[in-house]
């Protein structure tokens, strides 16, 4: 027997407008500009630029446009009657326009250069060689297998199979190796190598013969493992040479390029052009924060669309097609109003969040010394500005700030805390900076081990374990002591 039950459940859901607002907050400046352009293309009721003659204040009230970031706007989703929507005093003018320009903003565009790709550059060089039909097919396939670093990272036997299956070319490993040597003669030197050892040897073999070059070639060819692990004592003993001779050979090797593909000027890649979302300046010893509104146009609701609705209100007879058209216009006007409100709320959220971060890290922004960075997590800022942690995260993860010490990603100012020997909370970034300075000042002939580094940090008041030192060292992209050794 079926029983009917009535259950009440309380749940919280985000409206589509709130979701869109969160997405707007997350966008950095350039993506935000593109989003505005997209919205203007999709919504004809939203227009950019200042109105040429009248302002909307004439029809909707006497309120003036307010650009102060401290004044928020509230987004409310309601059903509005079409006739009521035309009420003369319903919507003040400042809610129908948004001014995102600052007085000194200029419209700047980033030019992009167009050129031949790295593969095309190699193909052009191949065209100067006299090759038979089979060699041409093999050489083109090998060039097509060169990655962006300049290497061919595939086994020759696999290339034999691929040529047979894809190009209908049946050949041998010896034939491919012969053509490969031809590819390795192309510029830049080292291109077409199958590993780092071969790449460095190709470059050395093109150099003028000298004692240092000859020794470097011998070391790379016969003692590459000892060289890569910096077993200098074994190399001196094996080749019966002095430290100066070994230093000269190492100097020749260090001057080589481990990624020859990266040297090609025409190797065009998509480069992200960072536009700071904020700017922090120091004026008479105090910090000043500004929000970048460059290239964000002034927005307002289309007067033409509002006039259409006025004409509908004044009409004595209203057909079904007119009502459908007016309903469409109303939806577009609602969307335009909401988008303008959302932009203002986005500006306020960004400004308030970054302002709190700036004051929390005031010591760093005034001095530029990373050792003065305080421990700071998302919850610290969220509690100060009384917003959700996810909102702070959206601001921090994708925004940049221009400081007197360079442009930085905001999330770089966040760090966990650790206790020093006095029981005070210090930032892990402070410890990493001191670790980096300590390693930079060490004697490279006898670099500090992780155990020694842990003892040195303890002497400076930072009691951390050896494995923590190793973790921080790896995060700083610093090798172990053996690989930091020099002669």
ZAMARGU-4260 file (C-alpha; in steps of 0.2 Angstrom, whole numbers, plus 5000, padded with zeros to 4 digits):
<rodrens>
0) 5000/5000/5000 | 5007/5017/4995 | 5008/5030/5008 | 5010/5049/5003 | 5021/5059/5014
5) 5025/5078/5014 | 5043/5083/5017 | 5050/5100/5019 | 5068/5103/5014 | 5078/5120/5016
10) 5091/5123/5002 | 5100/5137/4996 | 5102/5140/4977 | 5111/5154/4967 | 5101/5163/4954
15) 5107/5164/4936 | 5111/5183/4940 | 5122/5178/4955 | 5131/5165/4945 | 5135/5177/4931
20) 5141/5190/4944 | 5153/5177/4951 | 5160/5174/4933 | 5162/5192/4930 | 5172/5194/4947
25) 5183/5180/4942 | 5188/5188/4925 | 5204/5198/4923 | 5204/5214/4914 | 5207/5208/4896
30) 5194/5194/4898 | 5182/5207/4906 | 5183/5218/4891 | 5179/5204/4880 | 5164/5199/4890
35) 5158/5217/4889 | 5160/5217/4870 | 5151/5200/4869 | 5136/5207/4880 | 5135/5222/4869
40) 5134/5212/4853 | 5121/5200/4860 | 5110/5213/4869 | 5105/5228/4857 | 5097/5237/4872
45) 5115/5239/4880 | 5125/5253/4872 | 5143/5260/4875 | 5149/5278/4875 | 5141/5294/4882
50) 5124/5299/4876 | 5126/5313/4863 | 5111/5324/4868 | 5101/5320/4884 | 5104/5309/4899
55) 5092/5297/4906 | 5090/5308/4921 | 5077/5318/4911 | 5065/5303/4910 | 5069/5293/4925
60) 5074/5305/4938 | 5086/5318/4944 | 5099/5306/4951 | 5117/5309/4945 | 5129/5296/4939
65) 5140/5290/4953 | 5156/5281/4950 | 5162/5279/4968 | 5167/5261/4971 | 5161/5262/4989
70) 5143/5263/4984 | 5136/5245/4980 | 5121/5240/4970 | 5109/5226/4974 | 5103/5214/4961
75) 5085/5209/4963 | 5076/5197/4952 | 5057/5202/4950 | 5043/5201/4938 | 5039/5218/4931
80) 5023/5223/4922 | 5026/5230/4905 | 5016/5246/4908 | 5023/5248/4926 | 5040/5246/4918
85) 5038/5263/4909 | 5034/5272/4926 | 5044/5289/4925 | 5051/5288/4942 | 5055/5270/4943
90) 5074/5269/4937 | 5086/5283/4941 | 5099/5287/4928 | 5114/5282/4937 | 5107/5264/4937
95) 5106/5264/4918 | 5124/5269/4914 | 5141/5264/4920 | 5157/5274/4918 | 5173/5263/4919
100) 5186/5275/4913 | 5198/5284/4923 | 5205/5301/4919 | 5222/5296/4913 | 5217/5280/4904
105) 5222/5277/4886 | 5217/5265/4874 | 5232/5254/4870 | 5233/5239/4858 | 5245/5225/4858
110) 5252/5222/4841 | 5256/5204/4836 | 5269/5199/4824 | 5266/5186/4811 | 5279/5175/4803
115) 5284/5157/4798 | 5283/5143/4811 | 5298/5134/4817 | 5293/5119/4806 | 5291/5130/4791
120) 5308/5137/4794 | 5316/5120/4794 | 5307/5115/4778 | 5313/5130/4769 | 5331/5125/4773
125) 5327/5107/4767 | 5322/5114/4750 | 5341/5119/4747 | 5346/5101/4748 | 5346/5089/4733
130) 5337/5074/4739 | 5328/5059/4730 | 5310/5056/4732 | 5312/5044/4747 | 5324/5055/4756
135) 5312/5070/4754 | 5298/5060/4762 | 5309/5055/4776 | 5316/5072/4779 | 5299/5080/4779
140) 5293/5067/4791 | 5308/5070/4803 | 5306/5088/4803 | 5287/5086/4807 | 5292/5076/4822
145) 5303/5090/4829 | 5295/5097/4845 | 5295/5115/4850 | 5312/5112/4860 | 5320/5106/4844
150) 5321/5087/4849 | 5315/5071/4840 | 5309/5061/4855 | 5304/5045/4846 | 5313/5029/4842
155) 5319/5027/4824 | 5311/5010/4823 | 5294/5018/4827 | 5297/5031/4814 | 5300/5017/4801
160) 5283/5010/4806 | 5274/5026/4804 | 5282/5030/4787 | 5275/5013/4781 | 5258/5015/4788
165) 5255/5034/4785 | 5266/5038/4770 | 5267/5022/4761 | 5286/5023/4762 | 5296/5007/4766
170) 5313/5011/4773 | 5326/5005/4786 | 5333/5012/4802 | 5350/5015/4793 | 5342/5025/4780
175) 5332/5036/4792 | 5348/5038/4803 | 5357/5045/4787 | 5343/5057/4783 | 5343/5062/4802
180) 5361/5067/4801 | 5356/5079/4787 | 5342/5086/4797 | 5354/5089/4812 | 5364/5100/4800
185) 5350/5112/4799 | 5350/5128/4810 | 5348/5132/4824 | 5363/5120/4830 | 5357/5105/4839
190) 5340/5104/4831 | 5335/5086/4828 | 5344/5078/4842 | 5336/5063/4851 | 5342/5068/4869
195) 5352/5081/4878 | 5369/5073/4876 | 5367/5072/4857 | 5360/5090/4856 | 5376/5097/4865
200) 5388/5086/4855 | 5380/5093/4839 | 5383/5110/4844 | 5401/5107/4850 | 5406/5099/4834
205) 5401/5115/4825 | 5413/5125/4835 | 5431/5129/4831 | 5443/5116/4837 | 5452/5121/4853
210) 5459/5112/4868 | 5443/5116/4878 | 5431/5111/4865 | 5440/5095/4862 | 5440/5090/4880
215) 5422/5095/4881 | 5417/5084/4867 | 5427/5069/4875 | 5418/5072/4892 | 5401/5073/4884
220) 5404/5058/4873 | 5412/5046/4885 | 5408/5053/4903 | 5391/5061/4901 | 5385/5053/4917
225) 5399/5059/4928 | 5397/5077/4920 | 5378/5078/4923 | 5381/5072/4941 | 5395/5084/4944
230) 5408/5071/4949 | 5422/5083/4945 | 5435/5073/4955 | 5432/5058/4944 | 5433/5068/4928
235) 5450/5076/4934 | 5457/5059/4938 | 5450/5050/4922 | 5457/5063/4910 | 5472/5068/4920
240) 5469/5086/4919 | 5469/5101/4930 | 5455/5111/4938 | 5458/5125/4926 | 5457/5114/4911
245) 5441/5106/4917 | 5434/5123/4921 | 5437/5128/4903 | 5428/5113/4896 | 5413/5116/4907
250) 5413/5134/4902 | 5411/5128/4884 | 5397/5116/4888 | 5388/5129/4899 | 5388/5141/4884
255) 5377/5128/4873 | 5359/5129/4871 | 5349/5114/4879 | 5333/5119/4869 | 5338/5125/4852
260) 5320/5126/4846 | 5317/5140/4858 | 5330/5151/4850 | 5321/5153/4833 | 5314/5171/4833
265) 5299/5165/4821 | 5293/5152/4833 | 5278/5162/4837 | 5269/5156/4853 | 5253/5163/4861
270) 5260/5175/4874 | 5248/5181/4887 | 5249/5200/4889 | 5246/5204/4907 | 5236/5219/4911
275) 5236/5223/4929 | 5219/5224/4937 | 5225/5236/4951 | 5239/5248/4954 | 5247/5252/4971
280) 5258/5268/4973 | 5267/5276/4987 | 5262/5294/4990 | 5271/5303/5004 | 5274/5287/5013
285) 5256/5280/5012 | 5249/5267/5000 | 5236/5272/4987 | 5226/5259/4977 | 5217/5262/4960
290) 5207/5250/4950 | 5211/5248/4932 | 5196/5252/4921 | 5206/5254/4905 | 5196/5249/4889
295) 5180/5246/4898 | 5167/5257/4889 | 5154/5268/4897 | 5138/5258/4896 | 5120/5264/4896
300) 5103/5257/4892 | 5097/5261/4874 | 5086/5276/4872 | 5079/5269/4856 | 5072/5254/4866
305) 5065/5264/4880 | 5056/5275/4867 | 5049/5259/4859 | 5041/5254/4876 | 5034/5272/4878
310) 5026/5271/4861 | 5018/5254/4866 | 5011/5263/4882 | 5003/5277/4872 | 4995/5265/4859
315) 4977/5263/4861 | 4976/5246/4853 | 4989/5232/4856 | 4990/5217/4845 | 4998/5201/4850
320) 5013/5203/4839 | 5016/5220/4847 | 5015/5212/4865 | 5027/5199/4860 | 5039/5212/4853
325) 5037/5222/4869 | 5040/5208/4880 | 5056/5204/4870 | 5062/5222/4872 | 5058/5222/4891
330) 5069/5207/4893 | 5083/5215/4884 | 5081/5231/4895 | 5081/5221/4911 | 5096/5212/4905
335) 5105/5228/4901 | 5100/5235/4918 | 5107/5220/4927 | 5123/5220/4918 | 5126/5238/4922
340) 5123/5234/4940 | 5134/5219/4940 | 5148/5229/4933 | 5147/5241/4948 | 5146/5227/4960
345) 5161/5219/4952 | 5171/5235/4954 | 5166/5237/4972 | 5170/5219/4976 | 5187/5220/4968
350) 5192/5236/4976 | 5187/5231/4993 | 5196/5214/4992 | 5212/5221/4986 | 5211/5236/4998
355) 5210/5223/5012 | 5225/5213/5005 | 5235/5229/5003 | 5233/5234/5021 | 5236/5217/5028
360) 5253/5216/5018 | 5257/5235/5021 | 5275/5231/5027 | 5279/5223/5010 | 5271/5236/4999
365) 5280/5250/5008 | 5297/5241/5007 | 5297/5228/4994 | 5305/5216/5006 | 5297/5198/5004
370) 5303/5194/5022 | 5290/5207/5028 | 5276/5197/5020 | 5264/5191/5034 | 5255/5175/5034
375) 5238/5177/5025 | 5225/5164/5020 | 5209/5167/5011 | 5199/5166/5027 | 5208/5181/5034
380) 5203/5193/5020 | 5185/5185/5019 | 5182/5189/5037 | 5188/5207/5036 | 5177/5211/5021
385) 5163/5200/5027 | 5162/5190/5010 | 5163/5172/5006 | 5180/5164/5004 | 5176/5158/4986
390) 5173/5177/4981 | 5191/5181/4988 | 5198/5166/4979 | 5190/5172/4963 | 5199/5189/4965
395) 5215/5182/4970 | 5218/5168/4957 | 5216/5178/4941 | 5221/5196/4945 | 5237/5205/4944
400) 5243/5221/4954 | 5255/5233/4948 | 5267/5238/4963 | 5282/5249/4964 | 5292/5232/4964
405) 5284/5224/4948 | 5268/5216/4943 | 5263/5202/4954 | 5249/5189/4954 | 5238/5193/4969
410) 5238/5175/4975 | 5257/5176/4978 | 5254/5186/4993 | 5244/5172/5002 | 5254/5160/5012
415) 5253/5148/5027 | 5260/5152/5044 | 5274/5144/5054 | 5280/5147/5072 | 5297/5154/5075
420) 5308/5151/5090 | 5299/5165/5099 | 5282/5157/5096 | 5277/5171/5083 | 5268/5167/5067
425) 5279/5170/5052 | 5275/5167/5033 | 5282/5153/5024 | 5287/5165/5011 | 5298/5173/5023
430) 5307/5157/5027 | 5309/5153/5008 | 5316/5170/5005 | 5329/5167/5019 | 5333/5150/5013
435) 5336/5157/4995 | 5347/5170/5002 | 5357/5157/5012 | 5360/5146/4997 | 5365/5161/4987
440) 5378/5166/4999 | 5385/5148/5001 | 5403/5143/4995 | 5399/5134/4979 | 5414/5123/4980
445) 5406/5116/4996 | 5387/5119/4995 | 5376/5116/5010 | 5367/5100/5012 | 5348/5100/5017
450) 5354/5095/5035 | 5366/5110/5036 | 5353/5122/5029 | 5340/5116/5042 | 5353/5120/5056
455) 5357/5137/5049 | 5339/5141/5048 | 5337/5135/5066 | 5351/5147/5071 | 5341/5161/5063
460) 5326/5157/5073 | 5316/5146/5061 | 5315/5128/5068 | 5310/5118/5053 | 5314/5100/5048
465) 5326/5094/5035 | 5312/5087/5024 | 5303/5104/5025 | 5319/5112/5019 | 5320/5100/5005
470) 5302/5104/5000 | 5305/5123/5001 | 5321/5121/4991 | 5312/5111/4977 | 5298/5125/4977
475) 5311/5138/4974 | 5318/5127/4959 | 5335/5125/4968 | 5344/5109/4965 | 5352/5098/4979
480) 5370/5102/4985 | 5379/5090/4974 | 5371/5099/4958 | 5375/5116/4965 | 5393/5112/4966
485) 5406/5122/4956 | 5425/5121/4954
</rodrens>
